[in-house]
């Protein structure tokens, strides 16, 4: 008997299918080479040969043992989901920042539907393949279950592979890990987006080759050479080969269109303050030693009652100070005199280009700087990170390539420098940039020298002992530090108003930027998995399983919030979509999801009558989601005429 019941589309159970999508793109350009849903390679090859495009025999390119596995990883859709962790978040209802704990390969796939073409800048600091433990050991047949093994969430514990140089697949394993992640990252970039990748000598050559293949060599912008250390290291290795002071940052753009870098002006002339006379910036009146040949009594005098420290003298003379005094452009902050520098006070502004070498440790910082910055943030506690990227290094990249409302992605988040830098840049230019950070919860081993200090620190503050937890703690502390600095600055400015040094009406309130984040964790899907039946299983067992999938498509004891986020994620909604929970209409509990113009209503009721549905008054531009078993054929026919319906 023919089934005439209406066919309602099911909600998606997996991430975007990259293979099908690329096939569709090829069909649009070369429809004659796609037949019965597959590529006719013979016809395509004949066409390219005829035009002299395809060379015979040898071809230029990079090949390695495992490249086919990398392609398989790209083609395999993600089956997991991202579960919200509100207790681990900060300012959940207000923030637009995202922190995801999980394997970045699976996460990047889950982000494809909504975030494709939305990321302006990506910065990553991936494993350098130096022969140490290698946590990103992908098993492309297991999907998210392999991630649980790696992170110690199964009975077998954490699975690490020590990738010694003697390993026959030393470079291959690293390339197989990196290739699919970079491929998926490119999809997420805007057309004018840029990716920065930190790397050292071990894989810089191979990284260039796979980036040329994924992004196109015409989109290579350049290689930044960064001075990572200023002090020599006395090690056994340093006696046998050159000692490296530098690392590299490989830079690619997504499209062949020109990329416009935001060039900075010399002297850091950022006029972020304003009073009745216009914009200005504060510049401290500097001192210098007054001993010996430099001593000049004419440079030792009071400025607004403030004398230089004993043994010091001012760097500016009385005539210069008099100009600012007569204008009323001197402030005393924490016992130090500051000039209000107006644009007319500056020299002719000169733009600083984007150099390909970052050698000024005061401007960009070194790994030693980054380590010290992190130590200060952790209140002098040891943290175990030896090669922390300094804040100023990432700030420079962000300031050169992003605008105030852009999204920055880091899917090897590590100690959280990128998230910290995004928040700091928003302070500098009152921006509203957002970050998405992804970090695998690599379990720390207290018996390993490189893990011990970080492990002890996390234990001290009662956090789980893995790197993702450390990253979250750094972001939280960075946010608090920013908030404290702004509060202190505003308090000092208010003191100048109270003392009559400034006009209260012109006191510009400096706002704290978005210093929160929504935390998510990579989890198994809420959809029930199909159990593989053996040869011995009879037809009855098959029918029972099919019935279970129809009547109970979700796992037992599912969490409604987790299911809602799985649905919105796989249906292409933003992770920052507004979710209004359990609004009851006519005793029917509803969850309303809003993402800009997109609207979705979800209910978990077991049965829904036509009268009940009509009473809900769901608007036509909404997508309505419910259990398939909740609707009979009559209701399906009626409601499908007026709005989009998807079933679980």
N, C-alpha and C positions, 0 to 999 in steps of 0.2 A: 504494500500500500504506500502510495506516494505521500511524503511528509510535506504538507503545505504550511506548516507553522512558520512564522517569521524567524529570520536568522539574526539574532542580536550579537554584535561583536563582543568578544571576551576582552577583559582588561589584560594588558600585556603582563606576561609572567617573566620575561627576560629583558635584557637591555637591548639597545639598538643593534640590529644585525648589519654589521659593516660590510659583509660580503654581498648581501642582497642590495644594499644601497649603492655600492660601487658598480655592481652589475647593471643597475638601473641607469647610472650615469653613462656607462659605456653604450647602453642601448639607445640613449638619447642622441649621442654623437655618431655612433656607427650601428644603426639598427640592423643592417644587413649581416653583421657579424655575431649577432645574438639570436640563436635559434632554439626553440623549445626550452627557453629559460637557461641555456648554457652558452658559453662562448665557443664559436666555431674557430678554433685556433688555426686550422689549415687555411681557411679563407682569409683570416686576418694576416697570417704570415705571408701568404701569396701576395696580398695587396701591398704590404710593407716592402717585400722584396722587389716588387715591380717598380716601386718609387725609389729604390736604392736606400731605403732607411735601415733595413735590417742587414747587418753584415753576416757573412758566412763564417763559420768556425769560431775563432777567438773573439771575445767581446770584453770591453773594459767594464769592470765592476768589482764588487766585493762579495765573496762567497765564503761560507764557513760551515762547519759541521753543526747543524742545528738551525740553520736558517729556515728550513721548512717548518720547524716547530714554532719559530717566531711568527710566521704567517698563520699557522694554525691557531696561535694564541689570539691573533687579531680577529680571526673569523669566528671564534667560539664566543657566543653571547654570554654575558654575566647572568648568573641565576640567583645571586645573593641580593641583599637589600641593605639599606642604611637605616639603622634604628636610632631614633632620637634619644639623647641622653641629657635630659633637662637638668638633672641634678649636677652634672659635670659641666654645665654651661654657665655663661655669665650674661645677664641681661637678655634672656631668651626672646622676650617679646619686643625688644627694641633693636637688637643687633642685626646686621646683615652679613657679618663674617661667619665663615664656616670652618670648623675643624673636624676632620674625619680620621678616625682610628681604623686602620685596615690596610690590606695589601693594595698598593696603588694600581696594579693592573686591573683588578676587579672594579675598583672605585672609578678609574678613568672610563671604563665601559659604562658604568651606571650614570656617569655625568654626561654622556654623549647626547641624550635626547634634549635636555634643556639648555645645557651650557655650550653647545656647539656654536662657534663663531662669536662668543661673548667675552673671551679672555683677552685683555690687551697685552699683558706681559706675563711670561712664565719664567721663573728662575728656579733652577734645581742644582743641588749639590749631591750628585749620586755617589754610590760606592766607587772608589777609585781602582778597584781590582788590584790591591797590593798584596794579595796572598793571605789575607785574613779571612775570618768567617764570613760566609756569604749567605745572608738570610733570604734573599730573593731567589729561591730555587723553585722555579715554576714547574708544576705538573699539570699539563694542559688537559688531562683526562678527568681530573677530580674537581676542578673548579674551586669553589669556596671551601670545600672540605680540606684541600691541601693547605690553605691559609691557616686553618685551625691547627693543623699539625705543626706548622712552622712556628706558630706563636704560643705553643704550649697549652692550648685549650683542649687537647685530647689526652688520652691516657698515655700516649707514647711520648709526650713532651715535645720540646722545641726541636726542630730539625734544621741543623746548620750544615753547610758544606764548606770545608776549608779548601779554598781554591789556590793551592800551591802552584808556582810557576812550572813545576815539574809535571803538572797535570796536562795530559795531551789535549784537553779542551779548555785550557787556561783562558785564552782570549775568546773562544767560542761561547763558553758559558756566559761571559759578561755581555757579549754582543746579543745573544739570544734573549737575555733578560732586558736589555735596553731597547731593542728595536721596537717591539710592540708598544711599549710605553711612550716612546717618542712619536710613533705613528699616531697614536690616539691623542696625544697632547697637541699635535698639529691641528687636528680636527677642531679642537676647542678654541684655538686662537682666532681672533678677529682677522679680517683681511689685512689690516695694518698692524697686526700683532707681532711681537718680537719674543724670541726665547733666548735666554742666557743659560749656559750650562758650564758649571765649574768642573775642571778636570786637571789631572797632572800628567806627567810624562808617560805613564804606563799605557794609557789608552787614547791619548789625544789624536793620534793618527787614525785609529780605527773609528773614533767618534766622528771625525770629519767625513769619513767615507760613508758611514750610514746616514749622517745628516744630509749629505749631498744626495743620497738616494731617496730619502723621505721628503726633504724640503726642496730639493733641486739646488744644484750648485750655483745657479744664478741668484739664489736668495741668501747666499752666504754674505754677511755684512763684514765680518772680520773676527780677529782673535785678540782679545784683551789680555795683556800680560800683567799679572798682579804680583806684587812683592809680598809674599806670605810671611816671610820672617826676615829679621835684620841681623840676627845672631847666628853664628855658625854652630853646627852640632857636631860633637866629637863622638862619632859612632864607628863601629867596624865597617859599615857600608861606606861611610864617607872617606875611608882610607883607600877604597878600591875603585871608586868612580867619582865623577863630578858631583858636588853637593848642590842641590837645587835650592835657590832662594825664591823661586817663582812658581806660580800655577797659572793656568789659563782659563779664560772664560770665552767659550765659543758662542758666537752670536749669529742667529739666522732670523730672517723675517719670513712671514708666511707667503706673501704674494710677491710678484715681480714689480709691483708698484713701489714707488719711492717711499721711504720711511722718513718722516720728519722727526728729528730729535729735538727735545726741548733744551736749547743751549742756555747755560747759566751765565750770569754777569759776574765779572770779577769783584772781589771784595764782599761777596755774599750780601749784596745790596737788596735786601728784602724789606720793603716798607710796610710792615704788618701792623703798624699803629697809626692812630689818627687823633687829632685834636682840632680846635677851632681854626688853626693855621694850616691844616692839611695833614698829609701823611708824613710819617717819619719812622726812623729806626733808632734804637738805643745803642750807643757805643760807649763803653767804659773809658774814662780818661786814664791812660796807662802810665805806669811808673817804670823807672829804671834805676839801676844802682848809681849812687852819687859819690862813690869812692874813687880815688885816684884821678886819672886824667879826665874822666867823664864828669867830675863834680862841677856844677855851676850853681852858684847861690841864687841867681836870678830865676832858676827853675824850681826853687823851693819856696812856696808861697801857699796861702790858703785858697781853696776853691769852695765857695759857699760854706766856709768855716772848717773844711776838711783839709788837713795837711797830709803830705805823703808820709809813708812809714819812715821811721828812723833809719837813716842811711840811704834813703831813696830820694829821687827828685821826679817831678812831672816830665813827661815826654813832650808836652806842648807848652808854649810860652803864654805870658799874661795877655798879650794882644789877641791871640786866638780865643782864649777863654772869655775875654771881654765881649766879643761878638755874640757868643752864646748867652752870656749873662744878660746883655741888653735886650736880647730877644725873648728872654725867659725860657730858654731851651736847655737848662741844666736840671737834672733830677738827682737826688741822693737816694740810692737804693742800698740797703744793708751797709751803710757807712761808706759807700763809694760814690764818687761823682760820675754821672753819665751825661753825654751830649745827646740832644735830640737831633739826629742828622737828617736834614731834608735833602730831597733830590738835588737842589741847587748847591748843596755843600760838597757834592761828590765830584770827582774827576770825571771826564768823559767816559761813559760806560763802555767796556770792551767785553765782547762775548767770548766765553771759554768754549772751545770746540770739544767734541767727544773724542778724547785721545785714546789710542790703542794701548797705552801703557799706564798702569796705575802704580806709580812708584813713590808718591808722596805719602808717607805713613801718617802725617797729620791730617791729610785730606781724606784718605781712603781707609787707613788703618791696616793692620796686619793680623795674622792669626793670634799673635801674642796680645794684640789690642782686644780682639774678640773674646779671648779667654778671660782677660781681666774684666771686661765689661760684664760678662756673664757672672763672674765671681762677685762683683759689686751688687748685681741685681739679686743674687742669692744670699746677700748679707754675709759675704766673705766665706761662705761654705764652699768646700771643694766640690767640683762637679764632674771631673773626669774627662771632659771634652778638651782635646788637645788642639784641634784645628777648627775652632769656631770662626765662622765668617764674621768680620767686624760689622757693626751697624752701619757705619758710613759707606762701606763698600756697596751694600744693597740699597742704601738711600740714594746713592749716585745713580744707580741703574733705574730705580723707580722714578726719580725726578727727571731724568732725561727722556723717558719713554712713555710715561702715563699722564693722563689728565685727571682732574679731581674726582671724577665719578667712575673710573675704570676698576676692573677686577684684576687682581694679581693672584696667580696660581703657583704653588710650590708643592709638588707631590713627593719630594724627599725632604720633609720639613725639618728633620733633625732636632736641633736645639731651639728652633722657632725664631731665628733671626729675621726671616722674611716677614712674618706676621708683625713682629716688633717694628720693623722698618716701615711697613705700611702705615701703622698707627702714628709713628713719629713724623712721617711725611705729611700726614693729614694735619698734624699740629702746625707744621711749617707754613702750609699754604691754605689752611682751613678747608682741606679737601674732604671728600666723602668716599674715598677708595675703599674697596672691600677685598679681603683675602680669603682664599680657599687653601687650606693646608691639609696635607695627607701624610700620615706617618704610621708605619707598621709598628704594632706594640711588641717590638723585639725585647724578649725577656733578658734581663741583666743577670749575669752570673757573678756572685760575690767572690768566687774563687779566682776570677780572671782579673789581672792587674788593671786593665783598661776599663773594667766595669765597676770595680769595687767602690770608688768614691761616689759615683752616681747612684749606685745601689744604696749606700749608706745614707746619702742625702734624702732620697725618696722615703726610706724607712723612717728617718728622723721627722719628716713632715706627714707621716702616715699615708703615703700614697702607694699604689701598686708599683712594683719595681720593674717598669719597662720604659723604653725611650719615649713612647707616645705620652705617657703620664708626665715625664720630665718636660716635654715640649709644652703641654698645656699649662704646667706650673710657670714656665718662663713667660708665656703670653699673659697669664693672670698678673704676674708681678710687674711686667712691663707696663700693663695698663694702669695699675695702681701708681706706679712711679710717674707716669705721664700726668695722671690726675693730681697727684701731690704737687708736682712742679707748677702746674697751671694755677692751682689754689694758692700756692705761695706767691706766685707772680702777681696775681690779682690782689692779694692782701697787701703786697708792697706798693702797688699802684694806688690802692685805696688810701694808704698812709700818706702818699704824696698829695692826694686830694685834701685829706683832713688837715695837712700842714699848710695848705694854701699854695702848694707848688704846682698844682694842676687844676684845671676846670672840671668839676664833677660831671657836668652835662656832656663833656666830650670824652668821658672815660669809657672806652670801648670794652665791652665784656668779651673776654676770651673764653670760648666754649671748649669743653672737653670733647674730643672726637669719639667716634665709636670704638670703645675699648673692650667690647664684649665679643662673644662668639657662641654660635650654636654648635654643640658637640654631637657627633653621630659616630656610631660604630658599625663596621661591616658585620653583617649577620647572615645566617641562612635564611632563605625565603620562607615566608609565612604560608606559601602554597604547598599543599601536600605533594610529596614525591611519589611517582609511580614505582611500585615495587616490581622488580623483574621476576616474572614467574618462571619456574623450572618446567622441564618437559613433563614431569610427573603431575604437575598441577592440572586439574581438570577444568572443564568449561565453567563449572559452578564457581570456582575460585576466581576466574576471570570476570564473571558477571558481578560477583560480590565486590571486587575491587573497583569496577566501573561504576557501580552504584554508590560506593563510598565517595568517589571523586565527584559525582554529581551532587550528592546530598551534603557532603562535608568537604568542600574543596580546600579548606584551610586546616592547618595543623591543630591538634588538640590544644586547648587552653591558650589560644592565640591572644596576643595583646592588640586591642583595637587601634591604639595610636600607632603601633608599629606597622600594622596592615595599611592604615591610611597613608603613611609616608611611603610605603612600598608602592602603593597605587599611584600616588601623585608623582613619584620619581620616575616610574616606568611609563607613565602617561605623558611625560614631558613637562611637568610642572616644576617650578623653582623650589629649591629646598627652603627658601625664605618665604614661600607662600603662606598666607594667613590661614590657619586652621581654627575654625570656631567649633568647639566640641559640644556634642550632645545638646542641641537645641531641639526641644520636643514640640512637634506640631501634631495635634490630634493624637497624642500618646505615641507618635512614631519618632524615635530618637534619630536625629540627623546630625551629620558632620558636614560643615560647609567649608570648602577649600577655595581660596581666591588668589589668583596669580595675575595681577594686572587686569587684562580684559577676560582672561579665562576663568570660568567658574565650574565647580564640580560639587555635587551633593552625594554623600555616601550614607547608606544605612545598612545595618546588619540584622534587620528583622528577618524572621524565618518565612513569613507570609505577608503579602501585601495585596489587599483587594483594590478593585477599581475605584471604589468610593474613597478609600483611604488615600490612594495616590492623588486623586483629584483634590482632596482637601489640603494637600501639601502646597499646592499652587506654585510649583516649580517653573521658573521662567524658561522660555524657549532657548535662550543662549547658554543654558547650563547643560553639563553632562551629568546624567543620573547613573549612579552605580549601586548595584545591590546583588544579592545572591541570585544565581540563575533559577534556583529552585523556589525562590520567593514569588516568582511571576508565573501565572498560567498563560496559555496561548492567547486568551482573549485580551488580557491586560497588555501583553506584548504588542498585539496588533494596534491597540488604541494609543498607547503612549509613544510608540515609535514614530507616529505621524507628526508629533509636535516637538520632540527634542531628541538629542543623542542619548542612547541608553547603552551602557556596557555592564556586563555581568561578571561576577566572580565565580 
